[in-house]
Amino acid sequence: MSTVDPREARRVAEQARESGWTRPSFAKELYLGRLRLDLLQPPYPGESETRRGEAFLALLREVCEGVDAPRVELEERVPDETVAALRGIGAFGMKIPTEYGGLGLTQYHYNRALMLVGSVCPAIAALLSAHQSIGVPQPVAVFGTEEQRRSLLPRCARGAVSAFLLTEPDVGSDPARLSATATPTDDGSAYLLDGVKLWTTNGVVAELLLVMARVPEGPGRRGGITAFVVEGDSPGVTVEHRNRFMGLKGLENGVTRLHRVRVPADQRIGEEGQGLRIALSTLNTGRLSLPALCAGAGKWATGIAREWSRERVQWGRPVGRHEEVARKLSFITATSYAMEAVLDLTGRMADDDRHDIRIEAALAKLWTSEMAHRVADELVQVRGGRGYETAGSLAARGERGVPAEQVLRDLRINRIFEGSTEIMRLLIAREAVDAHLSVAGDLVDPDTSRSEKARAAVRASGFYARWLPTLVVGRGQVPSAFQEFGPLAAHLRFAERASRRLARSTFYAMSRWQGGLEARQGFLGRVVDIGAELFAASAVVVRARADADARPERGASPLQVADVFCRQSRLRVDALFEGLWSNTDELDGRLARRLMADSYTWLEEGVLDPSVPGPWIAPTAPGPSPHEDLHRRMG
């Protein structure tokens, strides 16, 4: 992420307000110190949407039961017959409206579908989600013309696989630097695209490509990063390499070169210069596909951990009865429940147009990807040597082939996909701090005089004093607003106090570091992580109460799981608050700079580097591809 200019941040926030953007956001309110539980209860899908969604999930379950997941891992590709089966039930059009040939599922049921598929084979879930969450369907449905929707969406719904081409070899989390170009033809009827795109999920098999490229400025032309739909078999499109990774072996991901690829002007999505807006808007809901995979993995891990810990006996009793293992089982179970609660909540928020979910979607992606990886790691530890052994090896010697190590490898990418953890923290921090800037912006404006800053501090202090009053609640007392949550009300009270403390801490940091706050990424990251925990805990409490009411046969079990999760989360929050002001951030920065200045090369003595020689980033000179085209159509 590039350096944040406080004045620019405040200008963007003001423009948002002036443009009429008033949709509420629970997470934004949370970072401002207000626990708005009324925003945590969006409606579930209606009766007709539920019937349609549940009917599709039943069909999808039948297909998933026939998936040969070990074959995908071994052959590193999704079998054509599996793709055909998914096409047959309309899985490639889950989110596409029915008037364009799709199933028109809600985000809630789409998430449940990805959770189901991901539990069997994450590579297949990635194929479906990359196609629908960030590929051609979503931006065309939202930003395309009616003619484009009628032309492209039915193709996508029938199974014309699409891919999203944004990242480049030298451009990752800073897409504003992308160098791929789209040069208008002299008659204005088309564009000629040139560039190289990296990590093109689905790009190896895609029939349609959503490409981001820069249009040059010119007379009467604003130019800028622009979105185009490109036919995968267009002359000049070359898949130069199929990438392979530590996990997701069936992922069809590659390097795609574009050389003078002619794209008709009517295949441009939106106006010139709107590409980043389209990409970021697409990613807002697209990020929810990753929490779905994480929640599915957590539910599977809970079942495996339960069965193994009961069956495996050591020192005369099941290993789950030993406290060290019991702690891991508790973490796996409680965290898995929380991931599902966050997933369902954000899905319903996405379906409710009254909500702005930019921060919630980012928090869901950030928090679930981190926690799911921890859950998988703990599962491997609980299973010991059998957790580290591959499923194929276990099965070959007569034991149940549990792919615990594969799940750990598969989940690792979620902390990087669609915005790494570090970038997500900065993105969320930018959104959260923007709201504070509207109150105390002059404090961090480098052009503000000392006297003006003093007056701004007085105004802001008065505002925060009125806004965030210190409430004194006696020991054991529960505010009446939370009594409906029974034994879980105390956790909401903690979340309310913590959110106010978080807002005060953010304000204090702004007044202390002023314009230097954006460089305090360690501090901002902890602020974001505290909010993520409070968001998850709030979602869990609301979910547990709803579960207890809707499923009385479960008794108090939802409340028990929720209580344990909230207690674990509170410990993490306390540690994060402590880390706001007691940390080694400055020392870490100095050591890192010395390391990069070759001050510690002596630490590297005594070992050999097994890396294959080559440049850190391969050169990507423009021109026709010298490589064989590896593009293939899925059956």
SELOTI-701920 format. One line per 2 residues: number of its first residue (from 0); their letters; for each residue y, x, z of C-alpha. Coordinates in steps of 0.2 Angstrom, whole numbers, plus 2048, in hexadecimal, padded with zeros to 3 digits. Each point is the difference from the previous one (the first is absolute). Example, Ala and Ser with C-alpha at 12.3 -4.5 7.8 and 13.67 -1.06 7.14 Angstrom:
# SELOTI-701920
0 = AS = 7EA:83E:827 | 811:806:7FD .
END
This chain:
# SELOTI-701920
0 = MS = 800:800:800 | 811:806:7FC .
2 = TV = 80E:803:80D | 807:7F0:806 .
4 = DP = 813:7FF:7FE | 806:7F4:80F .
6 = RE = 80E:7F9:7F5 | 7F4:7FC:7F2 .
8 = AR = 7F4:7F8:80C | 80E:7F5:807 .
10 = RV = 806:7FC:7EF | 7EF:7FA:7FB .
12 = AE = 7FE:7F5:80F | 811:7F8:7FD .
14 = QA = 7FB:7FD:7EE | 7F0:7F8:806 .
16 = RE = 80A:7F4:80C | 80D:7FC:7F2 .
18 = SG = 7F2:7FC:7F4 | 7FA:7F2:80B .
20 = WT = 7F1:809:806 | 7FD:7F6:811 .
22 = RP = 7ED:7FF:801 | 7FB:804:812 .
24 = SF = 7F4:80F:804 | 7F7:801:810 .
26 = AK = 7FF:813:7FF | 812:802:7FC .
28 = EL = 804:7F5:80F | 7F4:80A:80B .
30 = YL = 808:811:7FC | 811:7F7:805 .
32 = GR = 7F9:7FC:811 | 7FB:7EE:7FD .
34 = LR = 7EE:7F9:801 | 801:7F1:7F4 .
36 = LD = 7EF:7F8:803 | 806:7F1:7F6 .
38 = LL = 7FE:80C:7F1 | 7EE:804:804 .
40 = QP = 7F9:7EF:7FC | 801:7FD:7ED .
42 = PY = 7F5:7F2:7FA | 7EF:803:7FA .
44 = PG = 7FC:7FB:7EE | 7FF:7ED:7FC .
46 = ES = 7F1:7F6:7FF | 7FE:802:7ED .
48 = ET = 804:812:800 | 7F3:803:80E .
50 = RR = 7F3:7F6:7F6 | 803:80A:7F0 .
52 = GE = 801:811:80A | 7F0:7FC:80A .
54 = AF = 7F6:7FB:7F0 | 805:810:7F8 .
56 = LA = 7FB:80B:80F | 7EF:7F8:800 .
58 = LL = 7FE:805:7ED | 806:811:804 .
60 = RE = 7F4:802:80E | 7F2:7FD:7F4 .
62 = VC = 806:80D:7F4 | 802:80D:80E .
64 = EG = 7EF:7FD:807 | 7FA:806:7EF .
66 = VD = 80B:810:800 | 7F6:810:800 .
68 = AP = 80D:80A:80A | 7F5:810:801 .
70 = RV = 800:800:7ED | 813:800:7FF .
72 = EL = 800:80F:80C | 7F3:809:7F6 .
74 = EE = 806:7FD:7EF | 813:800:804 .
76 = RV = 803:7F0:7F6 | 7FF:7ED:802 .
78 = PD = 7F2:7FA:7F6 | 804:7F5:7F1 .
80 = ET = 7F5:7F2:806 | 80A:7FF:810 .
82 = VA = 811:7FF:7F7 | 7F8:7F3:7F5 .
84 = AL = 7FB:7F6:80F | 811:801:808 .
86 = RG = 808:7FB:7EF | 7F4:7F1:800 .
88 = IG = 807:7F9:810 | 812:803:7FC .
90 = AF = 802:80F:80D | 80D:809:7F4 .
92 = GM = 80B:7F1:801 | 800:7FC:813 .
94 = KI = 813:801:802 | 805:7FA:7EF .
96 = PT = 806:7EE:7FF | 7F4:7F2:7FA .
98 = EY = 80C:7FC:7F2 | 7FD:811:7F8 .
100 = GG = 7ED:800:802 | 7FF:807:812 .
102 = LG = 7F9:7F9:810 | 811:7FF:808 .
104 = LT = 7F9:806:811 | 80C:802:80F .
106 = QY = 803:812:806 | 7F6:7FA:810 .
108 = HY = 7F1:7FD:7F6 | 803:80F:7F4 .
110 = NR = 800:80B:80F | 7F0:7F8:807 .
112 = AL = 7F8:803:7EF | 805:812:800 .
114 = ML = 7F9:802:811 | 7EF:7F9:7FB .
116 = VG = 7FF:80B:7F0 | 806:810:80A .
118 = SV = 7F3:7FE:80D | 7F3:802:7F2 .
120 = CP = 808:80C:7F5 | 812:806:802 .
122 = AI = 801:807:7EE | 7FD:7EE:7F9 .
124 = AA = 80E:7FA:80C | 80B:80D:7FA .
126 = LL = 7FC:7FB:7EE | 805:7EE:803 .
128 = SA = 80F:804:80B | 808:80D:7F5 .
130 = HQ = 7FE:7F4:7F2 | 808:7F1:809 .
132 = SI = 80B:807:80E | 809:80E:7F7 .
134 = GV = 7FA:7FE:7EE | 807:7F5:7F2 .
136 = PQ = 7FD:7EF:807 | 80C:800:80F .
138 = PV = 810:808:7F8 | 7FD:7F5:7F0 .
140 = AV = 7FE:7F0:80B | 810:804:80A .
142 = FG = 80C:809:7F4 | 7F9:7FC:7EE .
144 = TE = 806:7F3:7F4 | 7F6:7F0:7FD .
146 = EQ = 7FA:807:7F0 | 7FA:810:808 .
148 = RR = 7F7:7F6:80D | 7F7:7F5:7F3 .
150 = SL = 7FB:80F:7F6 | 7FA:80C:80E .
152 = LP = 7FB:7F6:80F | 7F1:7F7:7F8 .
154 = RC = 7FA:810:7F9 | 800:808:812 .
156 = AR = 7F8:7F0:807 | 7F2:802:7F4 .
158 = GA = 7FD:812:805 | 80B:80B:7F6 .
160 = VS = 801:80E:80D | 812:806:803 .
162 = AF = 807:810:808 | 810:806:808 .
164 = LL = 808:810:7FA | 80E:807:80B .
166 = TE = 7FB:810:808 | 802:811:7F6 .
168 = PD = 7F9:811:804 | 811:805:807 .
170 = VG = 805:7EF:807 | 7F7:7F8:80E .
172 = SD = 80A:7F6:80E | 811:803:7F7 .
174 = PA = 7FE:7F5:7F0 | 812:801:7FC .
176 = RL = 7FD:812:7FA | 7F3:7FA:7F3 .
178 = SA = 802:809:7EF | 7F6:7F5:7F4 .
180 = TA = 80C:7F9:7F3 | 801:7F1:7F5 .
182 = TP = 80C:803:7F2 | 806:7F1:7F6 .
184 = TD = 7FD:800:7ED | 80F:7FF:7F5 .
186 = DG = 7FE:7EE:7FC | 7FD:7FB:812 .
188 = SA = 7F0:7F8:7FD | 7F5:80C:80A .
190 = YL = 7FF:80E:80C | 7F7:811:7FE .
192 = LD = 7F8:805:810 | 7FD:812:805 .
194 = GV = 7F9:808:810 | 7F1:803:80B .
196 = KL = 7FA:7F5:80E | 7F5:805:80E .
198 = WT = 7F4:7F6:80C | 800:7F1:7F4 .
200 = TN = 7F4:7F5:80A | 7F6:7F6:7F3 .
202 = GV = 809:80A:7F2 | 7EF:807:7FA .
204 = VA = 7FA:7EF:7FB | 810:7F5:7FF .
206 = EL = 803:7F5:7F1 | 812:7FE:806 .
208 = LL = 80C:80C:808 | 810:7FD:80A .
210 = VM = 80A:810:7FD | 810:805:808 .
212 = AR = 80B:80B:7F5 | 812:805:7FF .
214 = VP = 80B:7F9:7F3 | 80F:80C:7FB .
216 = EG = 811:7F9:803 | 80A:7FC:7F0 .
218 = PG = 80E:7F6:7F9 | 7FE:7EE:806 .
220 = RR = 7F0:805:809 | 7FE:803:813 .
222 = GG = 7F0:809:7FE | 7F6:805:810 .
224 = IT = 7EE:7FE:805 | 7F8:7F1:7F7 .
226 = AF = 7EF:7F7:800 | 7F6:7FE:7F1 .
228 = VV = 7EF:7F8:7FC | 7F6:80C:7F4 .
230 = EG = 7F0:7FC:7F8 | 7F3:80D:806 .
232 = DS = 7FA:804:7EE | 811:803:7F9 .
234 = PG = 801:810:7F5 | 807:80E:80B .
236 = VT = 7F8:7FA:810 | 7F3:80D:806 .
238 = VE = 7F6:800:810 | 7FE:813:802 .
240 = HR = 7F6:801:810 | 7F7:7F5:80C .
242 = NR = 804:805:812 | 7F3:801:80D .
244 = FM = 803:7FE:813 | 7F8:803:811 .
246 = GL = 7FD:7ED:801 | 801:7F1:7F5 .
248 = KG = 7F4:808:7F3 | 800:7F1:7F5 .
250 = LE = 813:800:7FE | 806:801:7EE .
252 = NG = 80F:80B:803 | 806:80D:7F4 .
254 = VT = 80E:809:7F7 | 808:7F7:7F1 .
256 = RL = 80C:808:7F3 | 80C:7F6:7F6 .
258 = HR = 806:808:7F0 | 80C:7F6:7F5 .
260 = VR = 7F7:7F0:805 | 809:7F1:7F7 .
262 = VP = 803:7F1:80B | 809:7F1:7F9 .
264 = AD = 810:7FB:809 | 7F8:7EF:805 .
266 = QR = 7F3:80A:80B | 80E:806:80B .
268 = IG = 7FF:7F7:811 | 811:7FC:807 .
270 = EE = 810:808:7FB | 803:813:7FD .
272 = GQ = 802:809:811 | 7F6:7F3:80A .
274 = GL = 7F0:80A:800 | 801:806:812 .
276 = RI = 805:7EF:806 | 7F1:7F9:7F8 .
278 = AL = 7F5:80D:806 | 806:7FF:812 .
280 = ST = 7FF:7ED:800 | 7EE:801:7F9 .
282 = LN = 7FB:80C:80D | 807:7F5:80E .
284 = TG = 7F1:7F3:7FF | 7F5:80D:7F7 .
286 = RL = 7FF:80A:80F | 7F7:7F2:809 .
288 = SL = 7F0:804:7F6 | 7FE:80F:80B .
290 = PA = 800:7F7:810 | 7F3:7F5:7F9 .
292 = LC = 7F4:80F:7FD | 804:807:811 .
294 = AG = 7FC:7EF:809 | 7F0:7FE:7F6 .
296 = AG = 7FB:812:805 | 804:7FC:812 .
298 = KW = 7F5:7F1:800 | 7F2:809:7F9 .
300 = AT = 802:80E:80C | 7FF:7F5:80F .
302 = GI = 7F0:7F8:7FA | 7F8:812:7FD .
304 = AR = 807:806:811 | 7F9:7F1:809 .
306 = EW = 7EE:801:7F9 | 7FF:813:801 .
308 = SR = 807:802:812 | 7F4:7F3:806 .
310 = ER = 7F0:807:7F7 | 803:812:803 .
312 = VQ = 7FA:805:811 | 804:811:809 .
314 = WG = 7FD:805:812 | 7F7:7EF:804 .
316 = RP = 80D:7F4:7F9 | 809:7FA:7F0 .
318 = VG = 80E:80C:7FB | 80C:7F2:800 .
320 = RH = 7FE:7FF:813 | 807:812:802 .
322 = EE = 812:7FF:804 | 806:80D:7F3 .
324 = VA = 7F7:7F6:7F2 | 805:7EF:808 .
326 = RK = 813:806:7FE | 7FD:803:7EE .
328 = LS = 7F7:7EF:7FD | 80F:7F7:809 .
330 = FI = 80C:809:7F5 | 7F7:7FC:7F0 .
332 = TA = 7FE:7EE:805 | 811:7FC:806 .
334 = TS = 809:80A:7F2 | 7F5:7F7:7F2 .
336 = YA = 806:7EF:807 | 812:806:800 .
338 = ME = 7FF:806:7EE | 7F9:7EF:7FA .
340 = AV = 80E:7F7:80A | 80D:80B:7F8 .
342 = LD = 7F8:7FD:7EF | 7FF:7ED:801 .
344 = LT = 812:7FF:807 | 808:80A:7F3 .
346 = GR = 7F6:7F7:7F3 | 807:7EF:806 .
348 = MA = 811:808:801 | 7FF:805:7EE .
350 = DD = 7FB:7EE:7FB | 80F:7F9:809 .
352 = DR = 810:803:7F6 | 80A:7FE:80F .
354 = HD = 7FB:811:806 | 806:811:7FB .
356 = IR = 7F1:80B:802 | 806:811:7FA .
358 = IE = 7FE:808:812 | 7F1:7F6:805 .
360 = AA = 7F6:805:7F0 | 805:812:803 .
362 = LA = 7FB:7FF:812 | 7F0:7F8:7FC .
364 = KL = 7FC:80E:7F4 | 805:80E:80B .
366 = WT = 7F8:7FA:810 | 7EF:7F9:7F9 .
368 = SE = 7FE:810:7F5 | 802:80B:80F .
370 = MA = 7F5:7F6:80C | 7F2:7FC:7F4 .
372 = HR = 7FE:813:7FD | 7FF:802:813 .
374 = VA = 7F3:7F2:801 | 7F5:808:7F3 .
376 = DE = 802:811:808 | 7FA:7F8:810 .
378 = LV = 7F2:7F8:7F8 | 7FA:810:7F9 .
380 = QV = 801:808:811 | 7F6:7F1:808 .
382 = RG = 7F2:803:7F4 | 800:812:802 .
384 = GR = 7F6:80A:7F3 | 7FB:7F0:7F8 .
386 = GY = 813:7FC:7FE | 802:811:7F6 .
388 = ET = 7F1:7FE:7F6 | 801:7F6:7EF .
390 = AG = 7F9:7EF:7FE | 7F5:807:7F2 .
392 = SL = 7F8:80D:80B | 7FD:7F4:80E .
394 = AA = 7F7:7F4:7F5 | 7F6:80E:7F8 .
396 = RG = 7F8:804:810 | 7FD:7EE:805 .
398 = ER = 80F:7FB:80B | 80D:7F3:7FC .
400 = GV = 80D:807:7F4 | 810:7FD:809 .
402 = PA = 80F:808:7F6 | 80A:804:80F .
404 = EQ = 806:811:7F9 | 804:7F8:7EF .
406 = VL = 80B:7F3:808 | 809:80E:809 .
408 = RD = 803:808:7EF | 805:7F0:7F7 .
410 = LR = 80D:7FB:80D | 808:811:801 .
412 = IN = 80A:7FC:7F0 | 808:7F1:808 .
414 = RI = 80C:80B:80A | 806:807:7EF .
416 = FE = 7FF:7F2:7F3 | 80F:7F6:7FC .
418 = GS = 80B:80A:80C | 7FA:80D:80C .
420 = TE = 801:7FD:812 | 80F:80C:801 .
422 = IM = 809:7F7:7F2 | 7FC:7EF:807 .
424 = RL = 808:805:811 | 810:806:7F7 .
426 = LI = 800:7F0:7F6 | 7FE:7F5:80F .
428 = AR = 80D:80A:80A | 80C:7FE:7F2 .
430 = EA = 7FF:7ED:801 | 800:800:813 .
432 = VD = 80F:80B:802 | 80A:7F7:7F2 .
434 = AH = 801:7F1:80C | 807:80B:80E .
436 = LS = 80C:808:7F3 | 808:7EF:7FD .
438 = VA = 805:800:812 | 804:813:804 .
440 = GD = 802:807:7EE | 810:809:803 .
442 = LV = 7F8:80A:80E | 7F5:809:7F2 .
444 = DP = 80D:800:7F2 | 805:813:7FE .
446 = DT = 811:7FA:7F9 | 804:7F6:810 .
448 = SR = 80D:808:80B | 7FC:804:813 .
450 = SE = 80C:7F2:806 | 7F8:7F3:7F4 .
452 = KA = 7EF:806:806 | 805:7FD:812 .
454 = RA = 806:7EF:7FC | 7F0:7FC:7F6 .
456 = AV = 7F6:806:80F | 809:7F4:80C .
458 = RA = 7FD:7F2:7F4 | 7EE:804:7FD .
460 = SG = 7FD:802:813 | 807:7EF:804 .
462 = FY = 7F5:7F9:7F2 | 7F0:807:806 .
464 = AR = 804:7FC:812 | 802:7EE:7FB .
466 = WL = 7F2:800:7F4 | 7F3:80A:80A .
468 = PT = 803:7FA:812 | 7F4:808:80D .
470 = LV = 7F5:7F2:807 | 7F9:802:811 .
472 = VG = 7F0:7F7:802 | 7F6:801:810 .
474 = RG = 7EF:808:801 | 7F3:7F4:7F9 .
476 = QV = 80D:7F3:7FA | 7FE:7FA:7EE .
478 = PS = 80F:7F9:7F6 | 7FE:7ED:7FC .
480 = AF = 801:803:7EE | 7EF:80A:800 .
482 = QE = 7F6:7F5:80C | 7F7:7F8:7F2 .
484 = FG = 7F7:810:7FD | 7F8:800:811 .
486 = PL = 7F9:811:805 | 807:808:7F1 .
488 = AA = 812:7FC:804 | 803:810:80A .
490 = HL = 7FD:80A:7F0 | 80D:7F6:7F7 .
492 = RF = 80C:804:80E | 7FC:812:7FE .
494 = AE = 803:7FF:7ED | 811:7F8:804 .
496 = RA = 805:80D:80C | 7FA:80E:7F5 .
498 = SR = 809:7F9:7F1 | 811:800:809 .
500 = RL = 7FD:811:807 | 7FC:806:7EE .
502 = AR = 811:7F8:7FA | 809:809:80E .
504 = ST = 7F7:810:7FC | 805:7FF:7EE .
506 = FY = 812:7FC:804 | 801:80F:80C .
508 = AM = 7F8:80B:7F2 | 80D:7FB:7F4 .
510 = SR = 80E:804:80C | 7F9:810:805 .
512 = WQ = 7FB:807:7EF | 80B:7F6:7F5 .
514 = GG = 7FF:805:7EE | 7F1:80C:804 .
516 = LE = 7F5:7F1:805 | 7F8:7FF:7EF .
518 = AR = 7FA:812:802 | 7F7:7FC:811 .
520 = QG = 7F0:7FA:7F7 | 7F6:803:810 .
522 = FL = 80B:7F4:80A | 800:7F3:7F2 .
524 = GR = 7EE:801:7FD | 7FD:7FC:813 .
526 = VV = 80C:7F2:7FF | 7F6:7F9:7F1 .
528 = DI = 7EF:802:809 | 806:7F7:810 .
530 = GA = 806:7F2:7F5 | 7EF:800:7F7 .
532 = EL = 7F7:7FF:810 | 80B:7F2:807 .
534 = FA = 7FD:7F6:7EF | 7ED:802:801 .
536 = AS = 800:7FB:812 | 80B:7F1:7FD .
538 = AV = 7F5:7FB:7F1 | 7F0:802:80B .
540 = VV = 807:7F5:80E | 805:7F2:7F4 .
542 = RA = 7EF:801:7F6 | 7F5:800:810 .
544 = RA = 809:7F0:807 | 7FD:7F8:7EF .
546 = DA = 7EE:806:7FF | 7FD:7F9:812 .
548 = DA = 807:7EF:7FB | 7F7:7FF:7EF .
550 = RP = 7EF:807:805 | 7FC:7F9:812 .
552 = ER = 7EE:806:7FE | 806:812:801 .
554 = GA = 806:7FC:812 | 80C:80E:807 .
556 = SP = 7FA:80E:7F5 | 80F:800:7F4 .
558 = LQ = 80B:802:80F | 7F5:80D:808 .
560 = VA = 801:80B:7F0 | 813:7FD:7FE .
562 = DV = 803:805:812 | 7F7:810:7FE .
564 = FC = 809:804:7F0 | 811:7FD:808 .
566 = RQ = 7FC:80B:80E | 7FA:80E:7F5 .
568 = SR = 810:7FE:7F5 | 80B:800:80F .
570 = LR = 7FA:811:805 | 804:806:7EF .
572 = VD = 811:7F8:800 | 804:809:811 .
574 = AL = 7FB:811:7F9 | 80B:7FD:7F1 .
576 = FE = 80F:7FC:80A | 7FD:80F:80A .
578 = GL = 7FF:80A:7F0 | 811:7FA:7FA .
580 = WS = 809:80C:80C | 7F2:80C:805 .
582 = NT = 7F9:809:7F1 | 7FE:810:7F6 .
584 = DE = 809:7FA:7F1 | 80D:80E:7FF .
586 = LD = 7F4:80D:804 | 7F4:7F9:7F3 .
588 = GR = 80E:801:7F3 | 804:812:804 .
590 = LA = 7EE:806:800 | 7FD:7F7:7EF .
592 = RR = 80F:809:7F9 | 7FA:811:806 .
594 = LM = 7EF:7FC:7F9 | 807:7FC:7EF .
596 = AD = 80A:810:801 | 7F0:80A:801 .
598 = SY = 803:805:813 | 7EE:7FB:805 .
600 = TW = 7F6:807:7F1 | 7F6:80A:80D .
602 = LE = 7F8:7F0:805 | 7F7:7FE:7F0 .
604 = EG = 7F8:811:800 | 7ED:801:801 .
606 = VL = 7FB:7F2:7F4 | 7FF:7FD:7EE .
608 = DP = 807:7F2:7F5 | 7F2:7F7:7F7 .
610 = SV = 80D:7F6:7F5 | 7FE:801:7ED .
612 = PG = 80F:80A:7F9 | 80E:7F6:7F8 .
614 = PW = 812:7FA:802 | 804:7F4:80F .
616 = IA = 806:7F3:7F3 | 7F9:801:7EF .
618 = PT = 80E:801:7F2 | 802:7F0:7F6 .
620 = AP = 80A:805:7F1 | 804:7F1:7F4 .
622 = GP = 7F7:7FE:7F0 | 7EF:7F9:7FA .
624 = SP = 7F1:803:80B | 7F4:80E:7FD .
626 = HE = 7F3:7F7:80A | 7F2:7F4:7FB .
628 = DL = 805:7EE:804 | 7F5:7FA:80E .
630 = HR = 806:7EE:800 | 7F2:7F4:800 .
632 = RM = 7FF:7ED:801 | 7F6:7F7:80E .
634 = G = 7F2:7F5:7FA .
END
